[in-house]
Amino acid sequence: MGLFSSSDETFDSKTPPIDPAWGKSPKGHFYRLAHLEPDEVGLPGLGGVYVVWHKGVRPEWLYVAATEDLGKALMQALEDTDISSYEPRGGLWCTWAPIRPEFRNGVVLYLRKLLKTVIPPKPADEIEEGSVQPVAVLPPG
């Protein structure tokens, strides 16, 4: 099954990364987390994977997680002190992709390792790595 469709596509280490069409503004820019209006971009109730990072002198990938409600999760990320403490370091930025539920943990696992996120997963976002097959996707860029 594909990330977005019901095809019989399978994933293995030889499968090239999939472009999950990361969410961007109408002008083609990623959203600043503090200025994001989830209702305006249709995020409430939309499930998928989200990524948060900061820009600045030494940008870092901060957090990757899966959720059933991207709007709620991104607003909670903004309120999280571990994440929001990076705002002064060039601002917090975010993106998301609607990923089918059965592939979300695999995408998150793959991105956490690829991007080397600096904030450990919250208890609700932890993944049992031994039971999840990583799903290769192109990172936000």
Secondary structure, 3 states (H helix, E strand, C coil): CCCCCCCCCCCCCCCCCECCCCCCCCCCCCEEHHHCCHHHHCCCCCCEEEEEEECCCCCEEEEEEEECCHHHHHHHHHHCHHHHCCHHHCCEEEEEECCCHHHHHHHHHHHHHHHCCCCCCCHHHCCCHHHCCCCCECCCC
